[in-house]
């Protein structure tokens, strides 16, 4: 079922990991064009080429640093010029740096906020400027369960995600009169995902004084459904929110946490 038939989607942080999975899903659900926006140009191009080959849709790879205003504006403008529209923005770009509050370097803390919150603002603003004159569009932020509850030795990330939910609700109110919906998705721990495999297991093991294997067991044990979140779990909810099936939903932050977070 092509629930996003003929739409144009932009996914930030889409060169690999969850963003890549979302971009593939956008194409599989019928988007006529998918823009792969990422700071890693070469990997973004590889992802764009692979999606085009598999699904036969148009793709565009763009080098985008979401903390740079000019990059975000150029991303939206290039999408409109090439594909005559911008229907869906998935603001997925994000980073995680964990540390105890007494030892957290200020520049690292600020960097997390810049990418996760300021970058979301810049991306959403650029997309909204294209969507408002057309009186339609969907903006989805990839948030986190850490946007609902504080996170141990993870203050920068949690603060950025709490802020992201406030931003989602606020711009949903701004854009509702223009027929544009804005929602957030709050995944649980993507234990088999790229971010965990390449960074978080080691960070958490070091910061918590346990082994990598103990980190996985610890986080699995906290989930009522007994497993980590998967890319497919997240993509299912993103697709629903992007589709007309969610036409009466805006300003929401939807948990995909296996019951770990219920608020």
Secondary structure by P-SEA (a helix, b strand, c coil): cccccbbbbbbccccccaaaaaaaaaaaacccbbbbccccaaaaaaaaaaaaaaccbbbbbbbcccccaaaaaaaaaaaaaacccccccccccbbbbbbccccccaaaaaaaaaccaaaaaaaaaaaaaaaaaaccbbbbbbccccccccccccaaaaaaaaaaaaaaaaaaaacccccbbbbbbbbccccccccccccaaaaaaaaacccaaaaaaaaaaaccccccccaaaaaaaaaaaaccccccccccccccccccccc
